[in-house]
Amino acid sequence: MVYIATDIFPLKRLVFLGDSKKLLMTFSRAAIRKFGYELQKAQAGEQPSDSKSMKSIGPGVEEIRVRNVPSDLPGAKTGGRVRSARVSKGVAGNKPARPRTRAKASGRALVTSGRKGEPDYQEFDTVWDALGFSPQEAANLEARSTLMLQLDKLIKKNGWTQASAAKRCGVSQPRINDLLRGRIDKFSIDALVIMAAHLGQKVHIQLEAA
């Protein structure tokens, strides 16, 4: 399995509440990929592109919204809102969040659904595994979303306008708008690596046993 600098962001634990995971699976696969990106963004400590804090339900609960994603599955929802998950401040007891690889090695699941001890309780390595993607597609989506998150963070850290970021990345302004809005289906790993190279960034590739 290929990981492209996926442990650069120390990911926080993600817990699907109630029937939120079940509801997510009623959306089109394209919409689920968009939800997956937004959930990984929340795990990385960043605010999702379109969300609302649900403090009345509990701390760290976010209602994540996805709008007008092209459908790739007849009859499936192409947009909507789901009170998707709770993202912890840390991993446990408000300790600092740890990298994905350490969380896996420790045996503590990074993503869970349901309550431990109940029949519907499930544990997953990544949000992409939780959303039902094959190991191969999950690895690809994780790499793409991580690269997008890093580019998004770099653009915001430097205070670049979309026009300025586009010029620096060697792309059009609409492409930067797509990046900042988390439209993961519009970006391949190749395209993201090229954008990173334009910004003077190196992508580190590491192979490890699945």
N, C-alpha and C positions, 0 to 999 in steps of 0.2 A: 504494500500500500504506500502511496506517495503523500507526504505531508509537506506543504510549502509554508514554512515558518508559522505553523498553526499555534505554537505555544508562545508567540510574542505577546499576545494579550492574555493576562491571567483571567480565565473565565470563572464567573460566579456560578453557584448552583442554581438550577432552574427546576421549578416544581409546577407541573400542570395541575390546576385546581379543578375539582368537580368533573364535569363532562367536557371541559374545554378542549382536550385532545381529540375526543370523539367528534366534537363540532368542527374542529379544524379539518378533519378528514372528509367532510362533506363538500369542501371547496375543490375547485379545479386544481390539477397538479401545479399549474403555473402560479396560482394564488398561494398554494401551500409553500412553494419555493420562496415566494416573496415574504410570507409569514416567517419562514425559517430564517431568512436573512435578518429580519427585524428582531427575532428572538435571540439570535447570536449577537446582534448588536447590543441588546440589553444585557446579555451575559458579559460582554466586554466592558460594561460600565458606561455605555453611551446611550443617549436618549433615542428610542426608535423614531423613524421618520415621521410617523403619524400615530400618536398615542395619547392616552388620557390616564392620569393617575387615578386609581380606584381606592383611595385611603379608607373609604367606608367599609370596604371588604376586608382589607388588611394591609399591613406595611409591605411595600415593594410590589403590589399588584398593579399591573398595567392592562388597560384595554387597548389592544393594538388593532389599528384599522388598515385595511387594504382596499384600494378603490380601483375599479375598472381594469382589472388584469385580463388580458385576452384569454378566452377559454380554450383549453386543449382537451376538454372532456365534455361531450354533449350533456346538457342538463345540470352541470355542476355550477356552483356559485362562483362568480367572477370577482366578487368584492363583498365587503361587509366588515363586521367588527366582532372580535372575540375577546372576552376577558380571559386572556390566554394563560397566564402563568404568573407565579411569584418568583422574582429574582432576589436571592438573598444578598445582604450587604457584604457578607463574607461567605466562607464555606460552612462554618459552624461556629456558633458562639461569637459571631462578629470578628473572627480571625481573618487576616488578610486572605484574599482569594488566591488560589494556587493555579499554576499552569495545568493545562489539560493532561499532559503526560504524567504529572505527579498525582493528579486526582485518580487517574486510571490505575496507577501502580499501587495506590493506597487502598484500593478496593472500595472506595466511597464513590457511588455513582454521581456523575455530574448532572444528569438529567433524570428526573423521576416523574411518574404519573400515578396518581392515587395515593392512598395511605398505606404505609408499611404494615404488613400483617393482614391486609384485606385481599380478597381474591383477585381484584383488578390491579393490584400494585405491580408496576413495571420499572425497570432500571435500564438506562441507555448510556452509551459512551458520549454521544453528541446529540444535539437537537435534530440533526439530519437523520440519524438512526431512529429517533423517536417518531419522526414524521413518515416512516415507512419506505424510505429510499433504500435501494440495494447498497451493499457495501461499496461498490465501485462508484455509483452515482453520489452517495453520501460523501465519499472522499473528495470527489470533484467539486461538489457544492461547498464543502467546508473550505477547500483551498481558494475558490473564487470569492466566497464571502469574506474570508480573512484578508485577502488582497484588497478587496473593495473597502473594507473597514480601515485598513492602514492608509490607503490613498485619501479616503474621506477625512481621516484624522489629520493627515499632513496638510491638506488644503485648508482646513479650518484653523489649525495651529498657526499657519503663516498668514491668515487673514486675507487670502487671495479671493478676488471676485471670480465668478464663474468664467468670465471672459479671460481674465489673467491666467487662471488655472488651465483653461483650454489651450492657450498659447504655449504654456510651459509643458503640458502633457502631449502636445502635438495632435490634438483632436479638436472637434468643433465644440462650441458652447453647449449645444443640446446634449452631447455625450457626457459632459460634466454634470449637467442637470440630472441625467439618468443615473449617474453614479451617486450623487448626493441624495437622490430619492430611493436608492436601494433597489433599482430595477435589475436584479441579478441575471435575468434571462437575456439581457442585452449585452452581456460581457462574457467573453471566453477567457480562459487562463492566458492565452497568447496575448490578447488585447491588453489585459491588465499588466502583464509583465512588461510590455512595450511602454505603456504609460509610466510605469515605475522607473524604467530606464531613462526616459526623458527627464525625469525629476532627479536623476543621479542616484537612484536607489538600486540596491542589489537584492535579488531574490535568492534565498538559500533553500536548496532542495535536499531533503533527507529521506532515506528509505529506512523503514523499520518494520518488523514483523507485526502483522495484524493481530 
